[in-house]
Structure formats: structure tokens, C-alpha cells
């Protein structure tokens, strides 16, 4: 009988970020926001995405839509938005929830805060950051879960 330790089981269930999720997320960003990313070569984009994903995970964001939304905001619209005290407070307050935490942040953060944080006109990118009803972002874990 094969026995696996808990840390081995965890390692087997974790997504292979570097091999699957990172390339998918970078391709998504290039496809939808290529003009905003022209200054970044692939290595620089990958590094920025890694840094942003690490920050998102620090807030306990786990769903792919939340991760895609967080990274998109950070790289496209409002670089470093998560360092803002009001944003941090709202992200921490939503920790008990597993999904749609970024959508909750977008709804609850006052317009004045978005105006202060956004480095570009947020509107066109907000529409592109979310997917048609019934669809979700590509699953970086390839597990078919939201």
C-alpha cells in the first residue's frame, strides 16, 4: 500500500503555476491588453504577474476570476492598488468568502478611491476584465472549478 504524507498530498493537489497558470495568464493579458504591455518583454511580464499573484494570494484570493481580476487591475489599471489602506481593509474584510472578492471590492470601494488609484481610464478595462454571463476566466488549475 502506498502512503502519502500530508505535504505530499498538498503538493500533488497544488496547481503547477509556472507550467500552466502563468503562461495562460500572460497570454490572456497580451490578448486583451497588449497595447498597455508593449514595454514589457515576456520575462518582465512573467515577473510582474508572479509578483501580483503573490500579493493576491497574500490576501487569500484563490478563485481564478479573483486572481485574474487582481492581476489585471495591478498590471493594467491601477498598479499597486492593493497597497492602499482602504483597499487592504476591504480585501481583509472579505477573507471569509472564497469567490467574487474582487467584484465585491470593485462595488464597495468608493469612486473617489478608484479615481485616486487608477492610472488610466478604468471603464474600458473593467468591461474587458470580466467575462460574459455564464463564462469565467480560463481555469489555471484546469480543474473546472470557479
C-alpha positions as CSV (number, residue, x, y, z in Angstrom):
1,X,0.0,0.0,0.0
2,X,1.2,3.4,-0.9
3,X,1.1,6.0,1.9
4,X,1.5,9.7,1.2
5,X,2.3,12.3,3.7
6,X,0.1,15.3,4.1
7,X,2.6,17.7,2.5
8,X,3.0,15.3,-0.5
9,X,-0.8,15.3,-1.0
10,X,-0.8,19.1,-0.8
11,X,2.0,19.3,-3.4
12,X,0.1,16.9,-5.7
13,X,-3.1,19.0,-5.5
14,X,-1.5,22.4,-6.0
15,X,-1.6,23.8,-9.5
16,X,1.6,23.9,-11.5
17,X,1.7,27.7,-11.6
18,X,4.9,28.1,-13.7
19,X,3.9,25.5,-16.3
20,X,0.1,26.1,-16.7
21,X,-1.3,29.2,-15.0
22,X,1.5,31.7,-15.6
23,X,1.6,31.2,-19.4
24,X,-2.2,31.3,-19.6
25,X,-2.5,34.4,-17.5
26,X,0.3,36.1,-19.5
27,X,-1.4,35.1,-22.8
28,X,-4.7,36.5,-21.6
29,X,-3.1,39.8,-20.6
30,X,-1.3,40.1,-24.0
31,X,-4.5,39.2,-25.9
32,X,-6.7,41.7,-24.1
33,X,-4.3,44.4,-23.1
34,X,-1.4,44.1,-25.5
35,X,-1.1,47.8,-26.2
36,X,-0.7,48.5,-22.5
37,X,2.0,45.9,-22.2
38,X,4.3,46.8,-25.1
39,X,7.1,48.0,-22.8
40,X,7.3,44.6,-21.1
41,X,9.1,41.6,-22.8
42,X,7.9,38.1,-21.8
43,X,10.3,37.7,-18.9
44,X,9.3,41.1,-17.4
45,X,5.6,40.4,-17.9
46,X,6.0,37.0,-16.2
47,X,7.9,38.6,-13.3
48,X,5.2,41.2,-12.9
49,X,2.5,38.6,-12.9
50,X,4.3,36.4,-10.4
51,X,4.6,39.5,-8.0
52,X,1.0,40.4,-8.5
53,X,-0.2,36.8,-7.9
54,X,1.9,36.6,-4.7
55,X,0.2,39.8,-3.5
56,X,-3.2,38.4,-4.3
57,X,-2.5,35.1,-2.5
58,X,-1.3,37.2,0.5
59,X,-4.9,38.4,0.7
60,X,-6.2,34.9,0.5
61,X,-7.6,35.2,-3.1
62,X,-8.0,31.8,-4.5
63,X,-10.6,31.7,-7.3
64,X,-9.3,32.2,-10.8
65,X,-11.6,35.1,-11.5
66,X,-10.3,36.9,-8.4
67,X,-6.7,36.2,-9.4
68,X,-7.3,37.3,-13.0
69,X,-9.1,40.4,-11.8
70,X,-6.4,41.3,-9.2
71,X,-3.6,40.9,-11.7
72,X,-5.4,42.8,-14.4
73,X,-6.1,45.7,-12.1
74,X,-2.5,45.7,-10.9
75,X,-0.9,45.5,-14.3
76,X,-3.3,47.4,-16.5
77,X,-5.3,50.0,-14.5
78,X,-4.0,50.7,-11.0
79,X,-0.5,49.5,-10.4
80,X,0.0,48.7,-6.7
81,X,-3.7,49.4,-5.9
82,X,-3.5,46.7,-3.1
83,X,-1.1,48.8,-1.1
84,X,-3.9,51.4,-0.4
85,X,-5.2,51.2,3.2
86,X,-8.8,51.3,2.1
87,X,-8.3,48.5,-0.4
88,X,-6.4,46.4,2.1
89,X,-9.2,46.9,4.6
90,X,-11.9,45.7,2.2
91,X,-9.8,42.8,1.0
92,X,-9.2,41.7,4.5
93,X,-12.9,42.1,5.4
94,X,-13.8,39.7,2.5
95,X,-11.4,36.9,3.6
96,X,-14.3,34.6,4.8
97,X,-15.5,34.4,1.2
98,X,-14.0,32.2,-1.4
99,X,-15.3,33.8,-4.6
100,X,-16.1,37.1,-6.2
101,X,-14.0,39.1,-3.7
102,X,-12.6,41.4,-6.4
103,X,-16.1,42.1,-7.7
104,X,-17.0,42.9,-4.1
105,X,-14.0,45.3,-3.9
106,X,-15.0,47.0,-7.1
107,X,-18.5,47.5,-5.9
108,X,-17.6,48.7,-2.4
109,X,-14.6,50.9,-3.0
110,X,-15.8,54.5,-3.4
111,X,-15.4,56.1,-6.8
112,X,-13.1,58.7,-5.2
113,X,-10.7,55.9,-4.2
114,X,-10.8,54.4,-7.7
115,X,-10.1,57.9,-9.2
116,X,-7.1,58.2,-6.9
117,X,-5.7,54.7,-7.6
118,X,-6.3,54.3,-11.3
119,X,-3.5,55.4,-13.6
120,X,-5.8,55.2,-16.7
121,X,-9.5,55.5,-17.5
122,X,-10.8,52.4,-15.7
123,X,-14.1,51.9,-17.6
124,X,-13.0,50.2,-20.9
125,X,-10.7,47.9,-18.9
126,X,-13.3,47.0,-16.4
127,X,-15.6,45.7,-19.1
128,X,-12.8,43.6,-20.6
129,X,-11.7,42.3,-17.2
130,X,-14.9,40.3,-16.7
131,X,-16.4,37.6,-18.9
132,X,-19.8,37.2,-20.4
133,X,-22.5,35.9,-18.1
134,X,-22.1,32.1,-17.6
135,X,-18.5,32.2,-18.6
136,X,-15.4,32.5,-16.4
137,X,-11.7,33.1,-16.9
138,X,-9.7,30.1,-18.2
139,X,-9.0,27.8,-15.3
140,X,-5.3,28.0,-14.4
141,X,-5.7,24.8,-12.3
142,X,-7.6,23.0,-15.1
143,X,-10.0,21.6,-12.6
144,X,-13.2,23.1,-14.0
145,X,-14.0,24.9,-10.7
146,X,-14.6,28.5,-10.3
